[in-house]
Amino acid sequence: MNYRTIQETWRQDIGPQLRQIRLAKRQTISFVAEQLKFPVDWIDIIECGQRLSFKKYYRLIDYYGKKIHIQLVD
């Protein structure tokens, strides 16, 4: 597995989880975007697991009070 594959994999894994957290909190994309001072499109891009900088993912993860746990598997 190369570096680009790893980048895409974690985005695709984390994005939908962030969407589920937002929905569980009953928050709209526009509300979250306003709180983070992000364009609405960025929240949608993140939740779809598409390419956006790690800092933006991290800010959303931090906003929800979550942490990333990395685990090596065979």
Predicted model as a PDB file, atoms N, CA, C, CB and O in Angstrom, pLDDT in the B-factor column:
MODEL        1                                                                  
ATOM      1  N   MET A   1       0.852  -1.167   0.000  1.00 67.00           N  
ATOM      2  CA  MET A   1       0.000   0.000   0.000  1.00 67.00           C  
ATOM      3  C   MET A   1       0.901   1.234   0.000  1.00 67.00           C  
ATOM      4  CB  MET A   1      -0.971  -0.004   1.225  1.00 67.00           C  
ATOM      5  O   MET A   1       1.815   1.342   0.817  1.00 67.00           O  
ATOM      6  N   ASN A   2       0.644   2.146  -0.902  1.00 73.00           N  
ATOM      7  CA  ASN A   2       1.462   3.354  -0.968  1.00 73.00           C  
ATOM      8  C   ASN A   2       0.816   4.506  -0.193  1.00 73.00           C  
ATOM      9  CB  ASN A   2       1.688   3.763  -2.428  1.00 73.00           C  
ATOM     10  O   ASN A   2      -0.313   4.398   0.286  1.00 73.00           O  
ATOM     11  N   TYR A   3       1.555   5.600  -0.085  1.00 67.00           N  
ATOM     12  CA  TYR A   3       1.122   6.753   0.707  1.00 67.00           C  
ATOM     13  C   TYR A   3      -0.212   7.319   0.230  1.00 67.00           C  
ATOM     14  CB  TYR A   3       2.180   7.838   0.661  1.00 67.00           C  
ATOM     15  O   TYR A   3      -1.082   7.622   1.047  1.00 67.00           O  
ATOM     16  N   ARG A   4      -0.382   7.465  -1.076  1.00 71.00           N  
ATOM     17  CA  ARG A   4      -1.645   8.019  -1.613  1.00 71.00           C  
ATOM     18  C   ARG A   4      -2.839   7.125  -1.274  1.00 71.00           C  
ATOM     19  CB  ARG A   4      -1.546   8.196  -3.145  1.00 71.00           C  
ATOM     20  O   ARG A   4      -3.925   7.616  -0.966  1.00 71.00           O  
ATOM     21  N   THR A   5      -2.632   5.829  -1.334  1.00 76.00           N  
ATOM     22  CA  THR A   5      -3.703   4.892  -0.999  1.00 76.00           C  
ATOM     23  C   THR A   5      -4.094   5.042   0.464  1.00 76.00           C  
ATOM     24  CB  THR A   5      -3.271   3.442  -1.292  1.00 76.00           C  
ATOM     25  O   THR A   5      -5.277   5.020   0.803  1.00 76.00           O  
ATOM     26  N   ILE A   6      -3.106   5.192   1.318  1.00 74.00           N  
ATOM     27  CA  ILE A   6      -3.386   5.377   2.752  1.00 74.00           C  
ATOM     28  C   ILE A   6      -4.169   6.655   2.981  1.00 74.00           C  
ATOM     29  CB  ILE A   6      -2.078   5.409   3.568  1.00 74.00           C  
ATOM     30  O   ILE A   6      -5.129   6.666   3.751  1.00 74.00           O  
ATOM     31  N   GLN A   7      -3.766   7.739   2.317  1.00 72.00           N  
ATOM     32  CA  GLN A   7      -4.482   9.017   2.461  1.00 72.00           C  
ATOM     33  C   GLN A   7      -5.945   8.864   2.064  1.00 72.00           C  
ATOM     34  CB  GLN A   7      -3.815  10.112   1.604  1.00 72.00           C  
ATOM     35  O   GLN A   7      -6.835   9.318   2.783  1.00 72.00           O  
ATOM     36  N   GLU A   8      -6.190   8.238   0.943  1.00 77.00           N  
ATOM     37  CA  GLU A   8      -7.568   8.080   0.468  1.00 77.00           C  
ATOM     38  C   GLU A   8      -8.365   7.162   1.387  1.00 77.00           C  
ATOM     39  CB  GLU A   8      -7.580   7.528  -0.964  1.00 77.00           C  
ATOM     40  O   GLU A   8      -9.543   7.406   1.644  1.00 77.00           O  
ATOM     41  N   THR A   9      -7.727   6.114   1.879  1.00 84.00           N  
ATOM     42  CA  THR A   9      -8.418   5.148   2.735  1.00 84.00           C  
ATOM     43  C   THR A   9      -8.905   5.786   4.025  1.00 84.00           C  
ATOM     44  CB  THR A   9      -7.504   3.978   3.054  1.00 84.00           C  
ATOM     45  O   THR A   9     -10.055   5.587   4.416  1.00 84.00           O  
ATOM     46  N   TRP A  10      -8.032   6.562   4.703  1.00 84.00           N  
ATOM     47  CA  TRP A  10      -8.488   7.132   5.967  1.00 84.00           C  
ATOM     48  C   TRP A  10      -9.572   8.166   5.745  1.00 84.00           C  
ATOM     49  CB  TRP A  10      -7.325   7.755   6.721  1.00 84.00           C  
ATOM     50  O   TRP A  10     -10.480   8.296   6.566  1.00 84.00           O  
ATOM     51  N   ARG A  11      -9.493   8.903   4.650  1.00 86.00           N  
ATOM     52  CA  ARG A  11     -10.567   9.870   4.362  1.00 86.00           C  
ATOM     53  C   ARG A  11     -11.896   9.154   4.144  1.00 86.00           C  
ATOM     54  CB  ARG A  11     -10.215  10.720   3.118  1.00 86.00           C  
ATOM     55  O   ARG A  11     -12.932   9.573   4.661  1.00 86.00           O  
ATOM     56  N   GLN A  12     -11.853   8.082   3.381  1.00 90.00           N  
ATOM     57  CA  GLN A  12     -13.075   7.339   3.079  1.00 90.00           C  
ATOM     58  C   GLN A  12     -13.637   6.649   4.317  1.00 90.00           C  
ATOM     59  CB  GLN A  12     -12.809   6.308   1.988  1.00 90.00           C  
ATOM     60  O   GLN A  12     -14.843   6.417   4.403  1.00 90.00           O  
ATOM     61  N   ASP A  13     -12.780   6.321   5.272  1.00 90.00           N  
ATOM     62  CA  ASP A  13     -13.235   5.703   6.517  1.00 90.00           C  
ATOM     63  C   ASP A  13     -13.806   6.742   7.492  1.00 90.00           C  
ATOM     64  CB  ASP A  13     -12.081   4.946   7.179  1.00 90.00           C  
ATOM     65  O   ASP A  13     -14.833   6.506   8.128  1.00 90.00           O  
ATOM     66  N   ILE A  14     -13.142   7.870   7.599  1.00 92.00           N  
ATOM     67  CA  ILE A  14     -13.518   8.872   8.594  1.00 92.00           C  
ATOM     68  C   ILE A  14     -14.695   9.734   8.149  1.00 92.00           C  
ATOM     69  CB  ILE A  14     -12.336   9.755   8.903  1.00 92.00           C  
ATOM     70  O   ILE A  14     -15.548  10.076   8.968  1.00 92.00           O  
ATOM     71  N   GLY A  15     -14.757  10.086   6.883  1.00 94.00           N  
ATOM     72  CA  GLY A  15     -15.809  10.970   6.389  1.00 94.00           C  
ATOM     73  C   GLY A  15     -17.222  10.541   6.756  1.00 94.00           C  
ATOM     74  O   GLY A  15     -17.964  11.320   7.355  1.00 94.00           O  
ATOM     75  N   PRO A  16     -17.611   9.308   6.405  1.00 94.00           N  
ATOM     76  CA  PRO A  16     -18.969   8.866   6.754  1.00 94.00           C  
ATOM     77  C   PRO A  16     -19.213   8.809   8.267  1.00 94.00           C  
ATOM     78  CB  PRO A  16     -19.231   7.497   6.153  1.00 94.00           C  
ATOM     79  O   PRO A  16     -20.337   9.020   8.723  1.00 94.00           O  
ATOM     80  N   GLN A  17     -18.176   8.528   9.033  1.00 95.00           N  
ATOM     81  CA  GLN A  17     -18.326   8.528  10.489  1.00 95.00           C  
ATOM     82  C   GLN A  17     -18.630   9.929  11.002  1.00 95.00           C  
ATOM     83  CB  GLN A  17     -17.058   7.984  11.160  1.00 95.00           C  
ATOM     84  O   GLN A  17     -19.434  10.107  11.917  1.00 95.00           O  
ATOM     85  N   LEU A  18     -17.980  10.918  10.404  1.00 96.00           N  
ATOM     86  CA  LEU A  18     -18.246  12.297  10.799  1.00 96.00           C  
ATOM     87  C   LEU A  18     -19.671  12.711  10.439  1.00 96.00           C  
ATOM     88  CB  LEU A  18     -17.242  13.240  10.137  1.00 96.00           C  
ATOM     89  O   LEU A  18     -20.315  13.448  11.185  1.00 96.00           O  
ATOM     90  N   ARG A  19     -20.158  12.235   9.294  1.00 96.00           N  
ATOM     91  CA  ARG A  19     -21.552  12.512   8.919  1.00 96.00           C  
ATOM     92  C   ARG A  19     -22.515  11.908   9.952  1.00 96.00           C  
ATOM     93  CB  ARG A  19     -21.859  11.947   7.500  1.00 96.00           C  
ATOM     94  O   ARG A  19     -23.484  12.553  10.353  1.00 96.00           O  
ATOM     95  N   GLN A  20     -22.244  10.677  10.376  1.00 97.00           N  
ATOM     96  CA  GLN A  20     -23.107  10.025  11.358  1.00 97.00           C  
ATOM     97  C   GLN A  20     -23.099  10.771  12.694  1.00 97.00           C  
ATOM     98  CB  GLN A  20     -22.665   8.575  11.567  1.00 97.00           C  
ATOM     99  O   GLN A  20     -24.135  10.881  13.351  1.00 97.00           O  
ATOM    100  N   ILE A  21     -21.940  11.278  13.091  1.00 97.00           N  
ATOM    101  CA  ILE A  21     -21.857  12.062  14.331  1.00 97.00           C  
ATOM    102  C   ILE A  21     -22.715  13.318  14.208  1.00 97.00           C  
ATOM    103  CB  ILE A  21     -20.383  12.442  14.649  1.00 97.00           C  
ATOM    104  O   ILE A  21     -23.469  13.656  15.121  1.00 97.00           O  
ATOM    105  N   ARG A  22     -22.593  14.006  13.072  1.00 96.00           N  
ATOM    106  CA  ARG A  22     -23.380  15.233  12.868  1.00 96.00           C  
ATOM    107  C   ARG A  22     -24.873  14.936  12.918  1.00 96.00           C  
ATOM    108  CB  ARG A  22     -23.021  15.889  11.522  1.00 96.00           C  
ATOM    109  O   ARG A  22     -25.636  15.652  13.566  1.00 96.00           O  
ATOM    110  N   LEU A  23     -25.281  13.878  12.230  1.00 97.00           N  
ATOM    111  CA  LEU A  23     -26.697  13.521  12.213  1.00 97.00           C  
ATOM    112  C   LEU A  23     -27.192  13.117  13.600  1.00 97.00           C  
ATOM    113  CB  LEU A  23     -26.941  12.387  11.223  1.00 97.00           C  
ATOM    114  O   LEU A  23     -28.312  13.456  13.983  1.00 97.00           O  
ATOM    115  N   ALA A  24     -26.363  12.396  14.354  1.00 97.00           N  
ATOM    116  CA  ALA A  24     -26.742  11.989  15.715  1.00 97.00           C  
ATOM    117  C   ALA A  24     -26.916  13.207  16.619  1.00 97.00           C  
ATOM    118  CB  ALA A  24     -25.682  11.039  16.309  1.00 97.00           C  
ATOM    119  O   ALA A  24     -27.743  13.199  17.531  1.00 97.00           O  
ATOM    120  N   LYS A  25     -26.138  14.245  16.360  1.00 96.00           N  
ATOM    121  CA  LYS A  25     -26.244  15.487  17.137  1.00 96.00           C  
ATOM    122  C   LYS A  25     -27.343  16.403  16.599  1.00 96.00           C  
ATOM    123  CB  LYS A  25     -24.905  16.228  17.130  1.00 96.00           C  
ATOM    124  O   LYS A  25     -27.602  17.471  17.153  1.00 96.00           O  
ATOM    125  N   ARG A  26     -27.981  15.970  15.516  1.00 97.00           N  
ATOM    126  CA  ARG A  26     -29.061  16.738  14.883  1.00 97.00           C  
ATOM    127  C   ARG A  26     -28.615  18.137  14.468  1.00 97.00           C  
ATOM    128  CB  ARG A  26     -30.246  16.842  15.827  1.00 97.00           C  
ATOM    129  O   ARG A  26     -29.326  19.121  14.674  1.00 97.00           O  
ATOM    130  N   GLN A  27     -27.419  18.203  13.880  1.00 97.00           N  
ATOM    131  CA  GLN A  27     -26.888  19.469  13.398  1.00 97.00           C  
ATOM    132  C   GLN A  27     -26.899  19.476  11.877  1.00 97.00           C  
ATOM    133  CB  GLN A  27     -25.460  19.710  13.936  1.00 97.00           C  
ATOM    134  O   GLN A  27     -26.640  18.454  11.242  1.00 97.00           O  
ATOM    135  N   THR A  28     -27.194  20.608  11.310  1.00 97.00           N  
ATOM    136  CA  THR A  28     -27.170  20.730   9.849  1.00 97.00           C  
ATOM    137  C   THR A  28     -25.749  21.036   9.389  1.00 97.00           C  
ATOM    138  CB  THR A  28     -28.152  21.837   9.365  1.00 97.00           C  
ATOM    139  O   THR A  28     -24.907  21.495  10.160  1.00 97.00           O  
ATOM    140  N   ILE A  29     -25.510  20.767   8.115  1.00 96.00           N  
ATOM    141  CA  ILE A  29     -24.210  21.092   7.541  1.00 96.00           C  
ATOM    142  C   ILE A  29     -23.953  22.588   7.663  1.00 96.00           C  
ATOM    143  CB  ILE A  29     -24.134  20.646   6.065  1.00 96.00           C  
ATOM    144  O   ILE A  29     -22.843  23.001   7.998  1.00 96.00           O  
ATOM    145  N   SER A  30     -24.958  23.395   7.396  1.00 96.00           N  
ATOM    146  CA  SER A  30     -24.759  24.843   7.455  1.00 96.00           C  
ATOM    147  C   SER A  30     -24.440  25.319   8.878  1.00 96.00           C  
ATOM    148  CB  SER A  30     -26.003  25.561   6.934  1.00 96.00           C  
ATOM    149  O   SER A  30     -23.648  26.246   9.048  1.00 96.00           O  
ATOM    150  N   PHE A  31     -25.038  24.706   9.892  1.00 97.00           N  
ATOM    151  CA  PHE A  31     -24.743  25.076  11.279  1.00 97.00           C  
ATOM    152  C   PHE A  31     -23.296  24.761  11.623  1.00 97.00           C  
ATOM    153  CB  PHE A  31     -25.687  24.346  12.246  1.00 97.00           C  
ATOM    154  O   PHE A  31     -22.594  25.599  12.190  1.00 97.00           O  
ATOM    155  N   VAL A  32     -22.845  23.553  11.285  1.00 97.00           N  
ATOM    156  CA  VAL A  32     -21.465  23.140  11.575  1.00 97.00           C  
ATOM    157  C   VAL A  32     -20.486  24.035  10.820  1.00 97.00           C  
ATOM    158  CB  VAL A  32     -21.242  21.649  11.192  1.00 97.00           C  
ATOM    159  O   VAL A  32     -19.483  24.479  11.378  1.00 97.00           O  
ATOM    160  N   ALA A  33     -20.781  24.294   9.559  1.00 97.00           N  
ATOM    161  CA  ALA A  33     -19.914  25.160   8.755  1.00 97.00           C  
ATOM    162  C   ALA A  33     -19.797  26.544   9.381  1.00 97.00           C  
ATOM    163  CB  ALA A  33     -20.449  25.274   7.319  1.00 97.00           C  
ATOM    164  O   ALA A  33     -18.711  27.122   9.424  1.00 97.00           O  
ATOM    165  N   GLU A  34     -20.905  27.068   9.860  1.00 96.00           N  
ATOM    166  CA  GLU A  34     -20.900  28.390  10.499  1.00 96.00           C  
ATOM    167  C   GLU A  34     -20.053  28.377  11.771  1.00 96.00           C  
ATOM    168  CB  GLU A  34     -22.339  28.837  10.826  1.00 96.00           C  
ATOM    169  O   GLU A  34     -19.295  29.314  12.023  1.00 96.00           O  
ATOM    170  N   GLN A  35     -20.179  27.329  12.563  1.00 96.00           N  
ATOM    171  CA  GLN A  35     -19.417  27.220  13.799  1.00 96.00           C  
ATOM    172  C   GLN A  35     -17.910  27.174  13.543  1.00 96.00           C  
ATOM    173  CB  GLN A  35     -19.849  25.983  14.565  1.00 96.00           C  
ATOM    174  O   GLN A  35     -17.124  27.748  14.297  1.00 96.00           O  
ATOM    175  N   LEU A  36     -17.519  26.484  12.472  1.00 96.00           N  
ATOM    176  CA  LEU A  36     -16.097  26.320  12.146  1.00 96.00           C  
ATOM    177  C   LEU A  36     -15.573  27.392  11.211  1.00 96.00           C  
ATOM    178  CB  LEU A  36     -15.865  24.973  11.529  1.00 96.00           C  
ATOM    179  O   LEU A  36     -14.379  27.435  10.915  1.00 96.00           O  
ATOM    180  N   LYS A  37     -16.464  28.257  10.744  1.00 96.00           N  
ATOM    181  CA  LYS A  37     -16.087  29.275   9.744  1.00 96.00           C  
ATOM    182  C   LYS A  37     -15.555  28.612   8.473  1.00 96.00           C  
ATOM    183  CB  LYS A  37     -15.019  30.243  10.324  1.00 96.00           C  
ATOM    184  O   LYS A  37     -14.587  29.075   7.871  1.00 96.00           O  
ATOM    185  N   PHE A  38     -16.211  27.515   8.079  1.00 95.00           N  
ATOM    186  CA  PHE A  38     -15.894  26.782   6.852  1.00 95.00           C  
ATOM    187  C   PHE A  38     -16.984  27.062   5.829  1.00 95.00           C  
ATOM    188  CB  PHE A  38     -15.762  25.247   7.123  1.00 95.00           C  
ATOM    189  O   PHE A  38     -18.125  27.324   6.208  1.00 95.00           O  
ATOM    190  N   PRO A  39     -16.662  27.012   4.544  1.00 96.00           N  
ATOM    191  CA  PRO A  39     -17.729  26.984   3.534  1.00 96.00           C  
ATOM    192  C   PRO A  39     -18.525  25.683   3.686  1.00 96.00           C  
ATOM    193  CB  PRO A  39     -17.136  27.109   2.082  1.00 96.00           C  
ATOM    194  O   PRO A  39     -17.963  24.648   4.046  1.00 96.00           O  
ATOM    195  N   VAL A  40     -19.797  25.735   3.420  1.00 95.00           N  
ATOM    196  CA  VAL A  40     -20.656  24.550   3.526  1.00 95.00           C  
ATOM    197  C   VAL A  40     -20.107  23.398   2.689  1.00 95.00           C  
ATOM    198  CB  VAL A  40     -22.089  24.885   3.085  1.00 95.00           C  
ATOM    199  O   VAL A  40     -20.185  22.237   3.091  1.00 95.00           O  
ATOM    200  N   ASP A  41     -19.558  23.723   1.533  1.00 96.00           N  
ATOM    201  CA  ASP A  41     -19.019  22.677   0.646  1.00 96.00           C  
ATOM    202  C   ASP A  41     -17.935  21.851   1.324  1.00 96.00           C  
ATOM    203  CB  ASP A  41     -18.458  23.305  -0.625  1.00 96.00           C  
ATOM    204  O   ASP A  41     -17.837  20.648   1.079  1.00 96.00           O  
ATOM    205  N   TRP A  42     -17.120  22.472   2.171  1.00 95.00           N  
ATOM    206  CA  TRP A  42     -16.037  21.736   2.828  1.00 95.00           C  
ATOM    207  C   TRP A  42     -16.583  20.641   3.735  1.00 95.00           C  
ATOM    208  CB  TRP A  42     -15.158  22.692   3.636  1.00 95.00           C  
ATOM    209  O   TRP A  42     -16.029  19.542   3.776  1.00 95.00           O  
ATOM    210  N   ILE A  43     -17.652  20.921   4.458  1.00 96.00           N  
ATOM    211  CA  ILE A  43     -18.239  19.905   5.339  1.00 96.00           C  
ATOM    212  C   ILE A  43     -18.738  18.731   4.498  1.00 96.00           C  
ATOM    213  CB  ILE A  43     -19.403  20.507   6.189  1.00 96.00           C  
ATOM    214  O   ILE A  43     -18.515  17.571   4.845  1.00 96.00           O  
ATOM    215  N   ASP A  44     -19.404  19.036   3.410  1.00 95.00           N  
ATOM    216  CA  ASP A  44     -19.900  17.982   2.525  1.00 95.00           C  
ATOM    217  C   ASP A  44     -18.744  17.170   1.935  1.00 95.00           C  
ATOM    218  CB  ASP A  44     -20.750  18.589   1.396  1.00 95.00           C  
ATOM    219  O   ASP A  44     -18.821  15.943   1.872  1.00 95.00           O  
ATOM    220  N   ILE A  45     -17.685  17.837   1.507  1.00 95.00           N  
ATOM    221  CA  ILE A  45     -16.519  17.146   0.949  1.00 95.00           C  
ATOM    222  C   ILE A  45     -15.906  16.214   1.992  1.00 95.00           C  
ATOM    223  CB  ILE A  45     -15.465  18.166   0.455  1.00 95.00           C  
ATOM    224  O   ILE A  45     -15.575  15.067   1.689  1.00 95.00           O  
ATOM    225  N   ILE A  46     -15.759  16.701   3.202  1.00 94.00           N  
ATOM    226  CA  ILE A  46     -15.197  15.875   4.281  1.00 94.00           C  
ATOM    227  C   ILE A  46     -16.084  14.670   4.543  1.00 94.00           C  
ATOM    228  CB  ILE A  46     -15.030  16.702   5.573  1.00 94.00           C  
ATOM    229  O   ILE A  46     -15.592  13.545   4.628  1.00 94.00           O  
ATOM    230  N   GLU A  47     -17.381  14.894   4.673  1.00 94.00           N  
ATOM    231  CA  GLU A  47     -18.293  13.791   4.995  1.00 94.00           C  
ATOM    232  C   GLU A  47     -18.387  12.758   3.877  1.00 94.00           C  
ATOM    233  CB  GLU A  47     -19.672  14.334   5.294  1.00 94.00           C  
ATOM    234  O   GLU A  47     -18.738  11.604   4.124  1.00 94.00           O  
ATOM    235  N   CYS A  48     -18.079  13.164   2.665  1.00 93.00           N  
ATOM    236  CA  CYS A  48     -18.052  12.208   1.539  1.00 93.00           C  
ATOM    237  C   CYS A  48     -16.710  11.495   1.442  1.00 93.00           C  
ATOM    238  CB  CYS A  48     -18.349  12.930   0.217  1.00 93.00           C  
ATOM    239  O   CYS A  48     -16.541  10.606   0.606  1.00 93.00           O  
ATOM    240  N   GLY A  49     -15.753  11.873   2.286  1.00 90.00           N  
ATOM    241  CA  GLY A  49     -14.449  11.228   2.289  1.00 90.00           C  
ATOM    242  C   GLY A  49     -13.581  11.625   1.112  1.00 90.00           C  
ATOM    243  O   GLY A  49     -12.710  10.866   0.687  1.00 90.00           O  
ATOM    244  N   GLN A  50     -13.820  12.809   0.590  1.00 90.00           N  
ATOM    245  CA  GLN A  50     -13.048  13.267  -0.560  1.00 90.00           C  
ATOM    246  C   GLN A  50     -11.835  14.067  -0.102  1.00 90.00           C  
ATOM    247  CB  GLN A  50     -13.924  14.114  -1.497  1.00 90.00           C  
ATOM    248  O   GLN A  50     -11.644  14.334   1.085  1.00 90.00           O  
ATOM    249  N   ARG A  51     -11.034  14.434  -1.075  1.00 88.00           N  
ATOM    250  CA  ARG A  51      -9.753  15.082  -0.794  1.00 88.00           C  
ATOM    251  C   ARG A  51      -9.913  16.521  -0.284  1.00 88.00           C  
ATOM    252  CB  ARG A  51      -8.896  15.079  -2.044  1.00 88.00           C  
ATOM    253  O   ARG A  51     -10.452  17.391  -0.967  1.00 88.00           O  
ATOM    254  N   LEU A  52      -9.429  16.731   0.930  1.00 90.00           N  
ATOM    255  CA  LEU A  52      -9.333  18.039   1.553  1.00 90.00           C  
ATOM    256  C   LEU A  52      -8.222  17.908   2.589  1.00 90.00           C  
ATOM    257  CB  LEU A  52     -10.717  18.509   2.200  1.00 90.00           C  
ATOM    258  O   LEU A  52      -7.949  16.796   3.040  1.00 90.00           O  
ATOM    259  N   SER A  53      -7.592  18.968   2.972  1.00 89.00           N  
ATOM    260  CA  SER A  53      -6.418  18.869   3.846  1.00 89.00           C  
ATOM    261  C   SER A  53      -6.760  18.215   5.188  1.00 89.00           C  
ATOM    262  CB  SER A  53      -5.820  20.259   4.084  1.00 89.00           C  
ATOM    263  O   SER A  53      -7.888  18.289   5.676  1.00 89.00           O  
ATOM    264  N   PHE A  54      -5.747  17.579   5.757  1.00 89.00           N  
ATOM    265  CA  PHE A  54      -5.912  16.932   7.049  1.00 89.00           C  
ATOM    266  C   PHE A  54      -6.306  17.938   8.124  1.00 89.00           C  
ATOM    267  CB  PHE A  54      -4.631  16.214   7.446  1.00 89.00           C  
ATOM    268  O   PHE A  54      -7.076  17.604   9.025  1.00 89.00           O  
ATOM    269  N   LYS A  55      -5.788  19.174   8.045  1.00 93.00           N  
ATOM    270  CA  LYS A  55      -6.126  20.199   9.040  1.00 93.00           C  
ATOM    271  C   LYS A  55      -7.632  20.443   9.099  1.00 93.00           C  
ATOM    272  CB  LYS A  55      -5.398  21.510   8.723  1.00 93.00           C  
ATOM    273  O   LYS A  55      -8.195  20.638  10.176  1.00 93.00           O  
ATOM    274  N   LYS A  56      -8.271  20.432   7.946  1.00 93.00           N  
ATOM    275  CA  LYS A  56      -9.718  20.660   7.914  1.00 93.00           C  
ATOM    276  C   LYS A  56     -10.461  19.473   8.530  1.00 93.00           C  
ATOM    277  CB  LYS A  56     -10.197  20.899   6.462  1.00 93.00           C  
ATOM    278  O   LYS A  56     -11.416  19.653   9.286  1.00 93.00           O  
ATOM    279  N   TYR A  57     -10.012  18.255   8.198  1.00 91.00           N  
ATOM    280  CA  TYR A  57     -10.590  17.071   8.838  1.00 91.00           C  
ATOM    281  C   TYR A  57     -10.392  17.152  10.346  1.00 91.00           C  
ATOM    282  CB  TYR A  57      -9.954  15.774   8.277  1.00 91.00           C  
ATOM    283  O   TYR A  57     -11.315  16.894  11.119  1.00 91.00           O  
ATOM    284  N   TYR A  58      -9.182  17.513  10.756  1.00 93.00           N  
ATOM    285  CA  TYR A  58      -8.869  17.570  12.177  1.00 93.00           C  
ATOM    286  C   TYR A  58      -9.750  18.589  12.912  1.00 93.00           C  
ATOM    287  CB  TYR A  58      -7.396  17.915  12.371  1.00 93.00           C  
ATOM    288  O   TYR A  58     -10.226  18.315  14.013  1.00 93.00           O  
ATOM    289  N   ARG A  59      -9.964  19.747  12.313  1.00 95.00           N  
ATOM    290  CA  ARG A  59     -10.816  20.763  12.960  1.00 95.00           C  
ATOM    291  C   ARG A  59     -12.226  20.246  13.181  1.00 95.00           C  
ATOM    292  CB  ARG A  59     -10.862  22.040  12.116  1.00 95.00           C  
ATOM    293  O   ARG A  59     -12.833  20.515  14.217  1.00 95.00           O  
ATOM    294  N   LEU A  60     -12.754  19.499  12.202  1.00 96.00           N  
ATOM    295  CA  LEU A  60     -14.098  18.935  12.354  1.00 96.00           C  
ATOM    296  C   LEU A  60     -14.095  17.833  13.416  1.00 96.00           C  
ATOM    297  CB  LEU A  60     -14.612  18.378  11.002  1.00 96.00           C  
ATOM    298  O   LEU A  60     -15.014  17.750  14.231  1.00 96.00           O  
ATOM    299  N   ILE A  61     -13.074  17.002  13.403  1.00 95.00           N  
ATOM    300  CA  ILE A  61     -12.957  15.942  14.416  1.00 95.00           C  
ATOM    301  C   ILE A  61     -12.874  16.565  15.808  1.00 95.00           C  
ATOM    302  CB  ILE A  61     -11.708  15.050  14.145  1.00 95.00           C  
ATOM    303  O   ILE A  61     -13.533  16.103  16.739  1.00 95.00           O  
ATOM    304  N   ASP A  62     -12.078  17.595  15.945  1.00 96.00           N  
ATOM    305  CA  ASP A  62     -11.925  18.282  17.226  1.00 96.00           C  
ATOM    306  C   ASP A  62     -13.226  18.962  17.647  1.00 96.00           C  
ATOM    307  CB  ASP A  62     -10.795  19.315  17.145  1.00 96.00           C  
ATOM    308  O   ASP A  62     -13.577  18.951  18.827  1.00 96.00           O  
ATOM    309  N   TYR A  63     -13.938  19.548  16.697  1.00 96.00           N  
ATOM    310  CA  TYR A  63     -15.220  20.192  16.982  1.00 96.00           C  
ATOM    311  C   TYR A  63     -16.189  19.200  17.633  1.00 96.00           C  
ATOM    312  CB  TYR A  63     -15.834  20.769  15.688  1.00 96.00           C  
ATOM    313  O   TYR A  63     -16.931  19.561  18.547  1.00 96.00           O  
ATOM    314  N   TYR A  64     -16.180  17.962  17.166  1.00 96.00           N  
ATOM    315  CA  TYR A  64     -17.055  16.926  17.726  1.00 96.00           C  
ATOM    316  C   TYR A  64     -16.487  16.303  18.998  1.00 96.00           C  
ATOM    317  CB  TYR A  64     -17.295  15.841  16.696  1.00 96.00           C  
ATOM    318  O   TYR A  64     -17.140  15.469  19.626  1.00 96.00           O  
ATOM    319  N   GLY A  65     -15.272  16.705  19.379  1.00 95.00           N  
ATOM    320  CA  GLY A  65     -14.670  16.167  20.600  1.00 95.00           C  
ATOM    321  C   GLY A  65     -14.196  14.734  20.439  1.00 95.00           C  
ATOM    322  O   GLY A  65     -14.159  13.977  21.409  1.00 95.00           O  
ATOM    323  N   LYS A  66     -13.839  14.364  19.234  1.00 93.00           N  
ATOM    324  CA  LYS A  66     -13.396  12.997  18.947  1.00 93.00           C  
ATOM    325  C   LYS A  66     -11.895  12.956  18.749  1.00 93.00           C  
ATOM    326  CB  LYS A  66     -14.107  12.443  17.706  1.00 93.00           C  
ATOM    327  O   LYS A  66     -11.250  13.991  18.584  1.00 93.00           O  
ATOM    328  N   LYS A  67     -11.345  11.757  18.768  1.00 92.00           N  
ATOM    329  CA  LYS A  67      -9.924  11.530  18.521  1.00 92.00           C  
ATOM    330  C   LYS A  67      -9.783  10.439  17.453  1.00 92.00           C  
ATOM    331  CB  LYS A  67      -9.177  11.128  19.842  1.00 92.00           C  
ATOM    332  O   LYS A  67     -10.687   9.630  17.241  1.00 92.00           O  
ATOM    333  N   ILE A  68      -8.646  10.442  16.804  1.00 86.00           N  
ATOM    334  CA  ILE A  68      -8.349   9.408  15.809  1.00 86.00           C  
ATOM    335  C   ILE A  68      -7.505   8.333  16.472  1.00 86.00           C  
ATOM    336  CB  ILE A  68      -7.615  10.006  14.563  1.00 86.00           C  
ATOM    337  O   ILE A  68      -6.527   8.632  17.157  1.00 86.00           O  
ATOM    338  N   HIS A  69      -7.890   7.085  16.264  1.00 83.00           N  
ATOM    339  CA  HIS A  69      -7.126   5.941  16.768  1.00 83.00           C  
ATOM    340  C   HIS A  69      -6.624   5.163  15.554  1.00 83.00           C  
ATOM    341  CB  HIS A  69      -8.002   5.025  17.723  1.00 83.00           C  
ATOM    342  O   HIS A  69      -7.415   4.730  14.715  1.00 83.00           O  
ATOM    343  N   ILE A  70      -5.322   4.990  15.467  1.00 79.00           N  
ATOM    344  CA  ILE A  70      -4.727   4.266  14.353  1.00 79.00           C  
ATOM    345  C   ILE A  70      -4.286   2.901  14.820  1.00 79.00           C  
ATOM    346  CB  ILE A  70      -3.544   5.040  13.755  1.00 79.00           C  
ATOM    347  O   ILE A  70      -3.679   2.761  15.881  1.00 79.00           O  
ATOM    348  N   GLN A  71      -4.593   1.893  14.024  1.00 78.00           N  
ATOM    349  CA  GLN A  71      -4.264   0.524  14.404  1.00 78.00           C  
ATOM    350  C   GLN A  71      -3.689  -0.201  13.198  1.00 78.00           C  
ATOM    351  CB  GLN A  71      -5.512  -0.220  14.952  1.00 78.00           C  
ATOM    352  O   GLN A  71      -4.227  -0.094  12.096  1.00 78.00           O  
ATOM    353  N   LEU A  72      -2.610  -0.930  13.392  1.00 78.00           N  
ATOM    354  CA  LEU A  72      -2.037  -1.739  12.321  1.00 78.00           C  
ATOM    355  C   LEU A  72      -2.687  -3.119  12.327  1.00 78.00           C  
ATOM    356  CB  LEU A  72      -0.497  -1.856  12.475  1.00 78.00           C  
ATOM    357  O   LEU A  72      -2.841  -3.744  13.377  1.00 78.00           O  
ATOM    358  N   VAL A  73      -3.058  -3.572  11.158  1.00 78.00           N  
ATOM    359  CA  VAL A  73      -3.671  -4.901  11.042  1.00 78.00           C  
ATOM    360  C   VAL A  73      -3.011  -5.654   9.898  1.00 78.00           C  
ATOM    361  CB  VAL A  73      -5.211  -4.796  10.813  1.00 78.00           C  
ATOM    362  O   VAL A  73      -2.401  -5.048   9.017  1.00 78.00           O  
ATOM    363  N   ASP A  74      -3.131  -6.960   9.915  1.00 75.00           N  
ATOM    364  CA  ASP A  74      -2.597  -7.797   8.839  1.00 75.00           C  
ATOM    365  C   ASP A  74      -3.583  -7.904   7.709  1.00 75.00           C  
ATOM    366  CB  ASP A  74      -2.245  -9.185   9.354  1.00 75.00           C  
ATOM    367  O   ASP A  74      -3.309  -8.570   6.711  1.00 75.00           O  
TER     368      ASP A  74                                                      
ENDMDL                                                                          
END                                                                             
